[in-house]
Amino acid sequence: YCPSISEWMLLSGAPIETEIHACRANLEAQGIHPQFYTNEQNAADIAAVPGLLGYEQVNLFGISYGTRLALAVLRDYPEGLRSVTLDSTHPPQIMYNETTGAQSDFERSFSVLETMCEADIVCRTAYPDLRATYTRTFERLNSNPLTVQFTSQSIMVNGSLFETLVYTSLYRPNTLAGLPALIYSVADRNDSLLRKVLEPIV
């Protein structure tokens, strides 16, 4: 995990290669070797789990990166697989988050959101400057996080977590429609919509 890279996914177009190399060097300096954390290693781990749990057959369900992983399990360890379901398939011939990188995906998806909002008079009127508001909120939360209090725990929402929530909301049509309202409410330090997004996680 490289916390510094998240900020470079910001809708700025900034190159992330330097950050990635620095992150790898930092991990290796801590004795963490990225070559042992590969898709093939992950597939081997998954293949070992059913036997340890006493299952003769399993059903795999993969979403996004999980589809690439499920395909590797299917290729390398087909024994004991009853079914494999792929949702939003990530083909194995494309390097994950490289050719279709998270940064460019985020930019494209956010641009679609802006276009949709501009085309709707209610959205355009209520949320006139979506990108600038998002960027300003991201930067503000990194310096001054917003704490959302739940009964059992509190969640500190910094810029990186906010960015992740926005990014994952772009994945799904049912969360896409409410995204402009979420961005503007968090910009106003209002946690009511944020609380609804975080509740399933909590």
Secondary structure, DSSP 8 states (H G I E B T S, - for coil): --HHHHHHTSTT----HHHHHHHHHHHHHTT--GGGSSHHHHHHHHHHHHHHHT-S-EEEEEETHHHHHHHHHHHH--TTEEEEEEES---TTS-TTTTT-HHHHHHHHHHHHHHHHHHSHHHHHH-TTHHHHHHHHHHHHHHS-EEEE-SS-EEEE-HHHHHHHHHHHTT-HHHHTTHHHHHHHHHTT--HHHHHHHTTT-
